[in-house]
């Protein structure tokens, strides 16, 4: 029997790292045990019946080789088994076959955040909920094959989550194993070619837009200077993080065509979602709103000189990822009682441009540049709004010939 014992810090049982769906006690003799299953799924417990009574064997495999411990107490066996899992999860032990999915995924998330990737917190949440809580989390990377990837994707489909969330999870795992392939830790990426099947059943659109009268009513009904932030958001189509990360030096109101330069995707000078810089012209009430805001910003903000942000909080700090505190009340006061998110103001800007609400109807290519889409297919989601402009053009044509 090996002299290895878990460290004192690992003596506390941890249900968060216990493999789900793994039989703790097996009613088989030691000679009939499938050691490959123990090695892949993590440390297991066998019940051994013999002339000396019932004993419990804990078997597991690490990079240092296979190990075995035997005890007469089931509670003691479970305690040791859980302690081993804690050690594996903490990286104090290396599993057989190399680094585990749990440890390597955290390394990749850290690496991406260090390189300025902007959705790190969201990705961490998805990985924690839909990867690290499965029994695959403590498997070595090499033990996770394509058949396991397919089973995991099917398992995701049993959860009441949106299809797009499942796609994000699969894409993130594909990235993790792609990095593992580049690092020489696996021979192939098991997520390549694995797709999320089906579609979410919908009876209505997952996002909404405001009509031109609603946009004007919303802005006019707000009784604070933040009304001008809403006006800019409605017409510029900037993402929320891009608005909150906008700096004073990037506002060009004296240009022949006033515009703003979008450099950052969030406060703290984090890159935009596409990783590129774009110039966004100011139009309609957005241009009026930016001029009004810049005129009163220093009086409205308590400490304006402490920040270069265009839209700080009144106390002078950067805004977080949330909409302004009173956004829902503003919508209600404007008579808009359906569900509208702050991000829907971006959809509103795109639909208004394509519909020609602010004058000439914009093409999909022009709207793509305005919104900073990397792919024209993303912009094509708004193509149906061109029908409004089409019928307006037909109406004007008919008026000429009647």
Buried (B, 14 or more C-beta within 10 A) or exposed (E): EEEBEBEEEBEEBEEEBBBEEBEBEBEEEBEEBEBEEBBBBBBBBBBBEEEEEEBBBBBBBBEEEEBBBBBEEBEEBBBBBBBBBBBBBBEEBBBBBBBBBBBBBBBBBEEBBEEEBBBBEEBBEBBBBBBBEBBBBBBBBBBBEBEBBBEBBEEBEEEEBEBEBBBBBBBBBBBBBBBBBEEEBBEEBBBEEBEBEEEEEEEEEEBBBBBBEBBBBBBEBBEEBBBBBBBBBBBBBBBBBBBBBBBEEBBBEEEEEBBBBBBBBBBEEBBBBBEEEBBBBBBBBBBBBBBBBBEEBEEBBEEBEEBEBBBBBEEBBBBEEEBBEBBBEBBEBBEBEEEBBBEBBBBBBBBBBBBBBBEEBBEBEBBBBBBBBEEEEEBEBBEEBBEBBEEBEEEEEEEEEE
